[in-house]
């Protein structure tokens, strides 16, 4: 069975909601599991072992001040041990992020994930979803934020996790999970 790992940090619950949508999509095609980085930026050693056993690793973090949260960066730094042994080589990689602003420099976070994946010799998969960019489109439409390198979500600063990310962003995240699982299955064929 194809195994998809979703490793993420969530500060206020919005990115956790997005991670759950990615998980739902991936789980509809393959075995999928969520691995949450804690508030101290730690991931248990057993979870690192599980990542080495996965066929794909999807990265997630809110975008804070133009990049991933420090907790995610701590995880990335700790991944130097699997990097040294190339434990994640040829695994599929993908990513998602969330911030309060329409732009919020989310692209910088996705670029960080891509660089991390390339250092681990992974194979990056983007959303594969066309943008909803006509006048009639809005936050409830798929890929309204036009993320191609990864799934992007907007959670207004005064919105609770019950209110945001919105329907379109969650569906975009779900579709990313589906795509990663399908591509991984094809590659592992």
C-alpha positions in Angstrom: 0.0 0.0 0.0 1.2 3.5 -0.9 2.0 5.5 2.2 1.5 9.3 2.4 2.9 11.3 5.3 1.6 14.8 6.1 4.0 16.6 8.5 2.9 20.0 9.6 2.9 22.7 12.2 -0.2 24.7 13.1 -0.2 27.7 15.5 -3.9 28.5 15.8 -5.6 25.6 14.2 -6.2 26.9 10.7 -3.2 25.0 9.2 -4.3 21.9 11.1 -7.7 22.2 9.3 -5.9 22.5 6.0 -3.7 19.4 6.9 -6.9 17.4 7.6 -8.2 18.3 4.1 -4.9 17.2 2.5 -5.1 14.0 4.6 -8.7 13.3 3.5 -7.7 13.6 -0.1 -4.6 11.4 0.2 -6.5 8.8 2.3 -9.1 8.5 -0.5 -6.4 7.0 -2.7 -3.7 5.6 -0.4 -2.7 5.1 3.3 -2.2 8.5 4.8 -1.2 9.7 8.2 -0.8 13.1 9.9 2.3 14.0 11.9 2.0 17.3 13.8 5.1 19.2 14.9 4.5 20.4 18.5 4.6 23.9 19.8 8.3 23.4 20.7 9.1 22.5 17.1 9.7 18.8 17.9 8.6 15.7 16.2 9.1 12.4 18.0 11.9 10.1 16.8 9.3 7.4 16.0 7.6 9.9 13.6 11.0 10.5 11.8 11.2 6.7 11.4 7.7 6.7 9.9 8.6 9.5 7.5 11.5 7.3 6.3 9.0 4.5 5.6 6.6 6.7 3.7 6.4 7.0 -0.1 5.5 10.7 0.0 6.0 13.5 2.5 3.7 16.5 2.3 4.9 19.6 4.2 2.7 22.2 5.9 3.1 25.3 7.9 1.5 28.7 8.3 3.3 31.5 6.7 4.6 33.9 9.4 6.7 37.0 8.4 7.3 35.7 4.9 8.2 32.1 5.6 7.3 29.0 7.5 6.9 29.1 11.3 10.1 28.6 13.3 8.7 25.3 14.6 8.6 24.0 11.1 12.2 25.3 10.5 13.3 23.5 13.6 11.9 20.3 12.2 13.6 21.0 8.9 16.9 21.5 10.6 16.4 18.2 12.5 15.8 16.5 9.2 19.6 16.7 8.5 20.0 13.3 10.0 17.8 11.6 7.4 19.3 13.9 4.8 22.8 12.6 5.6 21.7 9.1 4.8 19.4 10.2 1.9 16.5 8.4 3.7 13.9 10.5 1.8 15.5 10.2 -1.6 13.0 9.7 -4.4 10.0 10.1 -2.2 7.3 12.4 -3.6 7.2 15.9 -1.9 4.5 18.5 -1.8 3.4 21.4 0.4 0.7 23.7 1.7 0.5 26.9 3.7 -1.9 29.4 5.2 -1.8 33.0 6.2 -4.2 35.8 7.0 -3.5 37.9 3.9 -4.4 37.3 0.3 -0.7 37.1 -0.6 1.2 37.2 2.7 4.3 35.9 0.9 2.9 32.4 0.9 5.0 31.7 -2.1 8.2 32.1 0.0 7.0 29.3 2.3 6.2 27.0 -0.7 9.7 27.8 -2.1 11.2 26.9 1.3 9.4 23.5 1.1 10.6 22.9 -2.5 14.2 23.7 -1.5 13.9 21.3 1.5 12.5 18.6 -0.7 15.3 19.1 -3.3 17.9 18.9 -0.5 16.4 15.5 0.4 16.4 14.5 -3.3 12.6 14.2 -3.4 10.3 14.6 -6.4 8.1 17.7 -6.1 4.4 17.6 -7.1 2.4 20.8 -7.4 -1.4 21.3 -7.2 -2.1 20.5 -10.9 -5.2 22.7 -10.5 -6.2 25.6 -12.7 -6.9 28.9 -10.9 -10.4 30.4 -10.4 -9.4 33.8 -11.6 -12.5 35.3 -13.3 -14.7 38.1 -11.9 -17.3 35.6 -10.8 -14.8 33.6 -8.6 -14.1 34.1 -4.9 -12.9 32.4 -1.7 -15.3 29.5 -2.1 -13.8 28.5 -5.4 -11.0 25.9 -5.9 -7.6 27.4 -6.2 -8.8 31.0 -5.9 -5.4 32.0 -4.6 -3.8 30.5 -7.7 -1.2 28.2 -6.1 0.6 26.0 -8.5 3.7 25.0 -6.4 1.5 24.1 -3.4 -1.9 24.6 -1.9 -2.4 28.1 -0.5 -5.1 29.1 2.0 -6.3 32.4 3.5 -7.5 32.6 7.1 -8.4 36.2 8.0 -6.7 37.3 11.2 -10.0 37.5 13.1 -11.4 34.2 11.8 -11.5 31.1 14.0 -10.6 27.7 12.6 -14.4 27.1 12.3 -14.6 30.0 9.8 -11.4 29.6 7.8 -9.8 28.3 5.7 -12.8 28.6 3.5 -14.4 26.0 1.4 -12.4 26.6 -1.8 -9.1 26.5 0.0 -10.0 23.3 1.8 -11.1 21.7 -1.5 -7.8 22.8 -3.1 -5.9 21.1 -0.2 -8.0 18.0 -0.6 -7.2 17.9 -4.3 -3.5 18.3 -3.5 -3.7 15.2 -1.3 -5.5 13.2 -4.0 -2.9 14.3 -6.6 0.1 13.4 -4.5 -1.3 10.0 -3.7 -2.2 9.3 -7.3 1.3 10.4 -8.6 3.0 8.4 -5.9 1.1 5.3 -6.8 2.1 5.7 -10.4 5.7 6.2 -9.6 5.8 3.3 -7.2 3.8 1.3 -9.8 
